Amino acid sequence: MSDLTKLTVAAARDAMRAGEVTSVELTEACIAAIDGADALGAFVHKTPELALEQAGAADARIKAGDAPGMCGIPMGIKDLFCTKGVASQAGSRILEGFKPEYESTVSAQLFDAGAVMLGKLNMDEFAMGSSNETSCYGNAVNPWRRGNDDTALTPGGSSGGSASAVAADLCLAATGTDTGGSIRQPAAFTGTVGIKPTYGRCSRWGIVAFASSLDQAGPMTKSVRDAAIVLGAMAGHDPKDSTSADLQVPDFEAMLTGDINGKKIGIPAEYRMEGMPIEIEKLWAEGADMLRDAGAEILDISLPHTKYALPAYYVIAPAEASSNLARYDGVRYGHRATLAQGDGITEMYEKTRAEGFGPEVQRRVMVGTYVLSAGFYDAYYNRARKVRTLIKKDFEDVFAAGIDAILTPATPSSAFGLGEMAEADPVQMYLNDVFTVTVNLAGLPGISVPTGQDKQGLPMGLQLIGRPWEEGDLLNTAYALEAAAGFMAKPGKWW
């Protein structure tokens, strides 16, 4: 078979079962593609020996007839997941040289299912960013280009390396994490599918924490079917994570019928933002038409507290980050600053954190420390938590009224050029999360599906938001949208 790396997870699984290709052949093709794609900056720690060893074991399982759906599938793991014996830096200098002695629950479940790890993927430092420009490894680059323009574009963030690798066919799937849109925004920017499951569906154990009440792992894939297959392997109850839900994981792939007859899809009035590009508005309207043509009922809904979501998120997330990142102090693991004669423990903490954390992480730690401080705790943090409760109630009311899913844009624009968002105004960058943060604040599942291209040929995605724990139903609606949109475009190879 030619172009092995272009296969979807489903097609590769079926080809391996039919004896048309082996996992080793598939893995070798991916390793070759990765070695020829350093210009994309997607893979930051390559593990070819481990991959081939896992692929050989997967082939033996397939031959023996004991093979789950993910068996033999080569994939990339975001650098936020701790992987035993493999560098796990969360894109930060402060974790330089850290090789965990344990495996995150999600990656362990994938490996138990026979998945093959090609290496670790680039990301914004500690998952803080919307453009993959805060990474200690340098930028990840989007494989897409604007027409004939060779400006390097962002693949989105924080899961930028994952999105870039899947879009460029370096791997068949990748893991991502989503705290405010870090799976869905990069998926939209790269013409891939990304699902953030309900909070608690995938274990957070062994994933480097950013904001513990918002973080959730999920897959980034080439199709909705692939997302269903990979999510099924990633999800499940984990006693090591107190927020992990003790719920049966359904067969998500079996739920992909494409039949959405009679489903009620809500269109929230509050997502019609001022200054939204006409192309995004048009895409949204076309998406609603596609779902209507597939048999769904399209209804206007209201989520009145949406306008407060971004400010609430940028109080809660930095507050939790400042608490989580207090553990990086140069004492137990990771980077430690060189100390001058007479320096004490306070100087060690200060110098280590100043050297180890990049500007965006420092900014968020300072914001978080400020909103948690005695004089401002009630004014900022407690008010933000109350707003979060109201946002969650907005969704609960809409779902109680019979809405099955909500359709919105995934991003306020298509991919922008690296360096184009003025560093002087971080708020401009934060606005990239305007359509996605509500889903994290409410703990709901959300999926980004590629549905069109802008006039420059760049991919654009739509987001579907589902009821809690109903990822199967959400994936099926996304499957119908994907089929109607018929998005087949791929980036032209320049790397």
C-alpha positions as CSV (number, residue, x, y, z in Angstrom):
1,M,0.0,0.0,0.0
2,S,1.3,3.5,-0.9
3,D,0.9,6.6,1.2
4,L,0.5,4.6,4.4
5,T,0.7,7.7,6.6
6,K,-2.4,9.2,4.9
7,L,-4.5,6.3,6.2
8,T,-7.2,7.0,8.9
9,V,-7.1,5.1,12.1
10,A,-10.2,3.1,10.9
11,A,-8.7,2.3,7.5
12,A,-5.3,1.3,9.0
13,R,-7.0,-0.9,11.6
14,D,-9.0,-2.7,8.8
15,A,-5.9,-3.0,6.6
16,M,-3.9,-4.6,9.4
17,R,-6.7,-7.0,10.3
18,A,-6.9,-8.0,6.6
19,G,-3.1,-8.6,6.5
20,E,-2.6,-5.9,3.8
21,V,-0.1,-4.0,6.0
22,T,1.7,-4.5,9.3
23,S,2.0,-2.1,12.2
24,V,5.8,-2.2,11.7
25,E,5.4,-1.0,8.0
26,L,3.0,1.7,9.1
27,T,5.3,2.8,11.9
28,E,8.3,2.9,9.6
29,A,6.4,5.1,7.1
30,C,5.5,7.5,9.9
31,I,9.0,7.6,11.3
32,A,10.3,8.5,7.8
33,A,7.6,11.2,7.5
34,I,8.6,12.6,10.9
35,D,12.3,12.7,10.0
36,G,11.5,14.7,6.9
37,A,9.3,17.2,8.7
38,D,11.5,19.0,11.2
39,A,10.4,22.3,9.6
40,L,7.0,21.8,11.2
41,G,8.4,21.6,14.7
42,A,5.7,19.1,15.7
43,F,7.7,16.2,17.2
44,V,10.0,17.4,20.0
45,H,11.1,14.0,21.5
46,K,11.2,11.2,18.9
47,T,11.0,7.6,20.1
48,P,11.6,5.4,17.0
49,E,13.1,2.5,18.8
50,L,10.2,2.3,21.3
51,A,7.7,2.7,18.4
52,L,9.1,-0.2,16.4
53,E,9.2,-2.4,19.6
54,Q,5.5,-1.6,20.3
55,A,4.6,-2.1,16.6
56,G,6.2,-5.6,16.6
57,A,4.2,-6.5,19.8
58,A,1.1,-5.1,18.1
59,D,1.6,-7.2,15.0
60,A,1.9,-10.3,17.2
61,R,-1.4,-9.5,19.0
62,I,-3.2,-8.9,15.6
63,K,-1.9,-12.2,14.3
64,A,-3.1,-14.0,17.5
65,G,-6.5,-12.5,17.0
66,D,-6.3,-10.6,20.3
67,A,-6.4,-7.0,19.1
68,P,-8.5,-4.0,20.2
69,G,-9.3,-1.2,17.7
70,M,-6.2,0.9,18.5
71,C,-3.8,-2.1,18.2
72,G,-0.9,-1.2,16.0
73,I,-1.9,2.4,15.4
74,P,1.1,4.9,15.3
75,M,0.3,8.1,17.1
76,G,1.9,11.1,18.8
77,I,1.5,12.0,22.5
78,K,1.3,15.6,23.6
79,D,4.3,16.6,25.8
80,L,1.9,17.3,28.7
81,F,1.3,13.5,29.2
82,C,3.9,11.9,31.4
83,T,5.4,8.9,29.6
84,K,7.7,6.5,31.5
85,G,11.4,6.9,30.7
86,V,10.6,9.5,27.9
87,A,11.2,13.2,28.3
88,S,8.0,14.9,29.5
89,Q,8.6,18.7,29.7
90,A,5.2,20.3,29.2
91,G,7.0,22.6,26.7
92,S,8.9,24.3,29.6
93,R,12.5,24.8,30.4
94,I,11.7,24.2,34.1
95,L,11.1,20.5,33.4
96,E,14.3,20.1,31.4
97,G,15.7,16.6,31.8
98,F,12.6,15.2,33.5
99,K,11.9,11.6,32.6
100,P,9.0,10.2,34.7
101,E,9.2,6.9,36.3
102,Y,5.4,6.4,35.7
103,E,2.9,6.5,32.9
104,S,-0.1,8.8,32.6
105,T,-3.4,6.8,32.8
106,V,-4.5,7.9,29.3
107,S,-1.2,6.9,27.6
108,A,-1.1,3.7,29.6
109,Q,-4.6,2.8,28.4
110,L,-3.6,3.6,24.8
111,F,-0.5,1.4,25.1
112,D,-2.6,-1.4,26.7
113,A,-4.8,-1.2,23.7
114,G,-1.8,-1.7,21.5
115,A,-1.2,1.9,20.3
116,V,2.3,2.8,19.1
117,M,4.0,6.0,20.4
118,L,6.1,7.8,17.7
119,G,7.2,10.5,20.2
120,K,6.2,13.6,22.1
121,L,4.5,16.5,20.5
122,N,5.1,20.3,20.7
123,M,2.8,22.5,22.8
124,D,2.5,25.9,24.4
125,E,4.4,26.0,27.7
126,F,2.3,24.3,30.4
127,A,-0.6,24.4,27.8
128,M,-0.8,28.2,28.2
129,G,-1.3,29.7,24.8
130,S,-3.4,29.8,21.7
131,S,-0.7,29.7,19.0
132,N,2.1,27.3,20.1
133,E,4.5,30.3,20.4
134,T,5.2,29.9,24.1
135,S,7.0,26.6,23.8
136,C,10.6,26.1,25.0
137,Y,11.2,24.1,21.8
138,G,10.2,26.9,19.5
139,N,7.1,27.3,17.4
140,A,5.1,24.4,15.9
141,V,4.1,25.4,12.4
142,N,0.8,24.8,10.6
143,P,1.3,22.6,7.4
144,W,-1.3,24.8,5.7
145,R,-0.3,28.0,3.8
146,R,-2.4,31.0,2.6
147,G,-2.6,30.5,-1.2
148,N,0.9,31.0,-2.6
149,D,2.1,33.0,0.4
150,D,4.9,31.3,2.3
151,T,4.2,33.0,5.7
152,A,4.5,30.5,8.5
153,L,1.1,30.1,10.2
154,T,0.2,29.0,13.7
155,P,-1.3,25.5,14.1
156,G,-3.2,26.9,17.1
157,G,-2.6,26.1,20.7
158,S,-1.9,24.7,23.1
159,S,-2.0,21.3,21.3
160,G,-0.3,22.8,18.2
161,G,2.2,20.0,17.7
162,S,-0.6,17.5,17.8
163,A,-2.7,19.3,15.3
164,S,0.2,20.0,12.9
165,A,1.4,16.3,13.1
166,V,-2.1,14.9,12.3
167,A,-2.8,17.4,9.5
168,A,0.6,16.7,7.9
169,D,0.1,12.9,8.1
170,L,3.1,12.4,10.4
171,C,1.0,10.2,12.6
172,L,-2.5,8.7,12.3
173,A,-3.8,10.4,15.5
174,A,-2.6,12.3,18.5
175,T,-3.5,13.1,22.1
176,G,-4.3,16.6,23.1
177,T,-5.6,18.4,26.2
178,D,-8.2,21.2,26.4
179,T,-8.4,23.7,29.2
180,G,-10.1,26.5,27.3
181,G,-10.1,25.3,23.7
182,S,-6.7,23.8,23.3
183,I,-7.9,20.8,21.3
184,R,-10.8,22.4,19.3
185,Q,-9.0,25.6,18.2
186,P,-5.9,23.9,16.8
187,A,-8.2,21.3,15.1
188,A,-10.2,24.1,13.4
189,F,-6.9,25.8,12.3
190,T,-5.5,22.6,10.7
191,G,-8.6,21.0,9.1
192,T,-8.6,18.1,11.6
193,V,-11.2,16.8,14.1
194,G,-10.7,17.4,17.9
195,I,-13.0,16.4,20.7
196,K,-12.9,17.6,24.3
197,P,-14.9,15.1,26.3
198,T,-17.0,15.8,29.4
199,Y,-14.9,16.7,32.4
200,G,-14.1,13.5,34.1
201,R,-14.5,11.2,31.1
202,C,-10.7,10.8,30.7
203,S,-8.4,10.6,33.7
204,R,-6.1,13.5,34.4
205,W,-3.7,11.4,36.4
206,G,-0.1,11.8,35.0
207,I,-1.0,14.8,32.9
208,V,0.9,17.9,34.0
209,A,-1.7,20.2,35.6
210,F,-2.6,23.7,34.3
211,A,-6.1,24.4,35.7
212,S,-7.4,21.3,37.4
213,S,-11.1,22.0,37.3
214,L,-10.9,22.8,33.5
215,D,-8.2,20.4,32.0
216,Q,-9.5,17.4,30.0
217,A,-7.7,15.1,27.6
218,G,-9.0,14.1,24.2
219,P,-8.0,12.9,20.8
220,M,-7.1,14.8,17.6
221,T,-7.7,12.8,14.4
222,K,-8.4,12.9,10.7
223,S,-12.0,12.0,10.9
224,V,-15.0,11.8,13.4
225,R,-14.9,8.0,13.2
226,D,-11.2,8.0,14.2
227,A,-12.1,10.4,17.1
228,A,-14.7,7.9,18.3
229,I,-12.2,5.0,18.1
230,V,-9.4,6.8,20.0
231,L,-11.6,8.4,22.6
232,G,-13.0,4.9,23.4
233,A,-9.4,3.8,24.3
234,M,-8.5,7.0,26.2
235,A,-11.7,7.2,28.4
236,G,-12.6,5.3,31.5
237,H,-12.7,5.5,35.3
238,D,-9.5,5.9,37.2
239,P,-9.4,5.5,41.0
240,K,-6.2,7.6,41.0
241,D,-8.1,10.7,39.8
242,S,-10.8,11.8,42.2
243,T,-12.6,13.8,39.4
244,S,-12.7,10.7,37.1
245,A,-16.3,9.5,36.5
246,D,-17.2,5.9,37.4
247,L,-19.2,5.4,34.2
248,Q,-19.2,2.7,31.6
249,V,-17.5,3.8,28.3
250,P,-19.9,3.1,25.5
251,D,-18.8,1.9,22.0
252,F,-18.6,5.4,20.5
253,E,-17.9,4.0,17.0
254,A,-21.0,1.8,17.0
255,M,-23.1,4.9,17.7
256,L,-22.0,6.6,14.4
257,T,-25.2,6.0,12.3
258,G,-25.3,9.4,10.8
259,D,-29.0,9.5,11.6
260,I,-29.9,12.8,13.3
261,N,-33.6,12.9,12.3
262,G,-35.6,14.9,14.8
263,K,-32.5,16.1,16.7
264,K,-32.9,19.6,18.1
265,I,-29.8,21.8,17.4
266,G,-29.5,25.1,19.1
267,I,-28.0,28.3,17.6
268,P,-27.0,30.7,20.5
269,A,-27.7,34.3,19.8
270,E,-24.8,35.4,22.1
271,Y,-22.2,33.8,19.8
272,R,-22.9,36.4,17.1
273,M,-19.9,38.5,18.0
274,E,-19.3,42.0,16.8
275,G,-16.6,42.1,14.1
276,M,-16.9,38.4,13.4
277,P,-15.5,37.7,9.9
278,I,-18.2,37.3,7.2
279,E,-16.6,34.0,6.2
280,I,-17.1,32.5,9.7
281,E,-20.7,33.8,9.8
282,K,-21.4,32.2,6.4
283,L,-19.8,28.9,7.5
284,W,-22.0,28.9,10.6
285,A,-25.2,29.5,8.6
286,E,-24.1,26.8,6.1
287,G,-23.5,24.3,8.9
288,A,-27.0,24.9,10.3
289,D,-28.4,24.3,6.8
290,M,-26.4,21.1,6.5
291,L,-27.8,19.8,9.8
292,R,-31.3,20.9,8.8
293,D,-31.0,19.0,5.5
294,A,-29.9,15.9,7.4
295,G,-33.2,16.0,9.4
296,A,-32.3,18.0,12.4
297,E,-34.5,20.9,13.7
298,I,-32.6,24.2,14.1
299,L,-33.7,26.4,16.9
300,D,-32.5,29.8,18.2
301,I,-31.4,29.7,21.8
302,S,-30.0,32.0,24.4
303,L,-27.0,31.5,26.7
304,P,-27.2,34.9,28.4
305,H,-24.0,34.8,30.5
306,T,-21.7,34.0,27.5
307,K,-20.3,37.5,27.5
308,Y,-18.8,36.9,31.0
309,A,-17.1,33.6,30.1
310,L,-13.8,34.9,28.9
311,P,-13.1,37.2,31.9
312,A,-14.3,34.5,34.3
313,Y,-12.0,31.9,32.6
314,Y,-9.0,34.3,32.7
315,V,-9.5,34.6,36.5
316,I,-10.1,31.0,37.3
317,A,-7.5,29.4,35.0
318,P,-4.6,31.6,36.2
319,A,-5.6,31.1,39.8
320,E,-5.5,27.4,39.5
321,A,-2.3,27.6,37.5
322,S,-0.5,29.7,40.2
323,S,-1.4,27.0,42.7
324,N,-0.4,24.1,40.5
325,L,2.8,25.6,39.4
326,A,4.0,26.4,42.9
327,R,5.5,22.8,43.0
328,Y,8.2,23.8,40.4
329,D,10.7,25.2,42.8
330,G,14.1,23.7,41.8
331,V,14.1,21.3,44.7
332,R,12.9,17.9,43.6
333,Y,13.1,17.7,39.8
334,G,13.6,19.7,36.7
335,H,15.7,22.9,36.3
336,R,17.6,24.4,39.2
337,A,19.3,27.8,38.8
338,T,23.0,28.2,39.5
339,L,23.3,30.1,42.8
340,A,25.7,32.8,43.8
341,Q,27.8,32.7,47.0
342,G,25.5,33.4,49.9
343,D,22.2,32.7,48.1
344,G,19.6,31.0,50.3
345,I,16.5,29.0,49.5
346,T,14.4,32.1,48.7
347,E,17.0,33.2,46.0
348,M,17.0,29.6,44.6
349,Y,13.2,29.7,44.2
350,E,13.2,33.1,42.6
351,K,16.1,32.5,40.2
352,T,14.9,29.0,39.2
353,R,11.3,30.1,38.4
354,A,12.5,33.3,36.6
355,E,14.8,31.2,34.4
356,G,12.5,28.2,34.0
357,F,9.1,29.8,33.2
358,G,8.5,31.8,30.0
359,P,6.8,35.2,29.9
360,E,3.2,33.9,29.3
361,V,3.5,31.4,32.2
362,Q,5.0,34.1,34.5
363,R,2.1,36.5,33.5
364,R,-0.6,33.9,34.3
365,V,1.1,32.9,37.6
366,M,1.2,36.6,38.7
367,V,-2.4,37.2,37.7
368,G,-3.4,34.0,39.5
369,T,-1.5,34.9,42.6
370,Y,-3.1,38.4,42.6
371,V,-6.7,37.2,42.3
372,L,-6.1,34.7,45.1
373,S,-4.5,37.2,47.4
374,A,-6.3,38.2,50.6
375,G,-7.6,41.6,49.4
376,F,-8.9,40.4,46.0
377,Y,-10.1,36.9,46.6
378,D,-13.8,37.9,46.9
379,A,-13.6,40.6,44.3
380,Y,-12.2,38.4,41.6
381,Y,-11.9,34.7,42.3
382,N,-15.2,34.2,44.1
383,R,-17.1,36.3,41.6
384,A,-15.6,34.4,38.7
385,R,-16.7,31.1,40.4
386,K,-20.3,32.5,40.7
387,V,-20.3,33.5,37.0
388,R,-19.1,30.0,36.1
389,T,-22.1,28.6,38.0
390,L,-24.4,30.8,35.9
391,I,-22.8,29.8,32.7
392,K,-23.2,26.1,33.6
393,K,-26.9,26.8,34.4
394,D,-27.5,28.5,31.0
395,F,-26.5,25.2,29.3
396,E,-28.5,23.1,31.8
397,D,-31.6,25.2,31.0
398,V,-31.2,24.8,27.3
399,F,-30.6,21.0,27.5
400,A,-33.6,20.7,29.9
401,A,-35.7,22.5,27.2
402,G,-35.0,19.6,24.8
403,I,-31.9,20.8,22.9
404,D,-29.6,17.9,21.9
405,A,-26.6,19.8,20.7
406,I,-25.5,23.4,20.1
407,L,-23.8,24.6,16.9
408,T,-21.3,27.5,17.1
409,P,-18.1,28.6,15.3
410,A,-15.0,27.0,16.7
411,T,-12.7,30.0,16.3
412,P,-13.2,33.7,15.5
413,S,-10.8,33.4,12.4
414,S,-8.8,31.0,10.4
415,A,-5.1,30.4,11.2
416,F,-3.0,33.6,11.6
417,G,0.7,34.1,11.0
418,L,3.2,33.3,13.7
419,G,4.2,36.5,15.3
420,E,1.2,38.4,13.9
421,M,-0.7,38.7,17.2
422,A,1.0,41.6,19.0
423,E,2.9,40.4,22.0
424,A,2.2,43.7,23.6
425,D,-1.5,42.9,24.0
426,P,-2.0,39.4,25.3
427,V,-5.8,40.0,25.4
428,Q,-5.9,39.8,21.6
429,M,-4.5,36.3,21.9
430,Y,-7.0,35.4,24.7
431,L,-9.9,36.4,22.4
432,N,-9.1,33.3,20.3
433,D,-10.8,31.3,23.0
434,V,-14.1,33.2,22.9
435,F,-16.2,30.3,21.5
436,T,-14.5,27.5,23.4
437,V,-14.0,28.5,27.0
438,T,-17.7,28.2,28.0
439,V,-17.6,24.5,27.3
440,N,-14.7,24.0,29.8
441,L,-16.3,26.2,32.4
442,A,-19.5,24.1,32.2
443,G,-17.6,20.8,31.9
444,L,-19.4,19.8,28.7
445,P,-18.2,17.8,25.7
446,G,-17.4,19.8,22.5
447,I,-16.0,18.8,19.1
448,S,-14.5,20.8,16.2
449,V,-15.3,19.5,12.7
450,P,-13.6,20.9,9.6
451,T,-16.4,22.2,7.3
452,G,-14.9,24.7,4.8
453,Q,-12.1,26.9,3.7
454,D,-11.7,30.7,3.6
455,K,-10.9,32.7,0.5
456,Q,-7.1,32.1,1.1
457,G,-7.7,28.3,1.1
458,L,-7.3,27.9,4.9
459,P,-9.5,25.4,6.8
460,M,-12.3,26.5,9.1
461,G,-14.2,24.5,11.6
462,L,-17.5,24.5,13.4
463,Q,-18.0,23.4,17.0
464,L,-20.8,21.2,18.3
465,I,-21.5,21.2,22.1
466,G,-23.2,18.2,23.6
467,R,-25.0,17.2,26.7
468,P,-22.8,15.9,29.6
469,W,-21.7,12.2,29.2
470,E,-23.3,12.0,25.7
471,E,-20.2,12.0,23.6
472,G,-21.7,9.2,21.5
473,D,-24.6,11.3,20.5
474,L,-22.4,14.3,20.0
475,L,-20.0,12.3,17.8
476,N,-22.9,11.1,15.7
477,T,-24.2,14.6,15.1
478,A,-20.6,15.6,14.2
479,Y,-20.5,12.5,11.9
480,A,-23.6,13.8,10.0
481,L,-22.1,17.3,9.8
482,E,-18.8,15.9,8.5
483,A,-20.6,13.8,5.8
484,A,-22.6,16.8,4.7
485,A,-19.6,19.2,4.6
486,G,-17.5,16.7,2.7
487,F,-14.3,18.4,3.7
488,M,-11.4,16.5,1.9
489,A,-8.8,19.2,1.5
490,K,-5.2,18.6,2.5
491,P,-2.3,21.0,2.8
492,G,0.2,21.1,-0.1
493,K,3.5,19.7,1.0
494,W,6.2,22.4,1.3
495,W,8.2,21.1,4.3
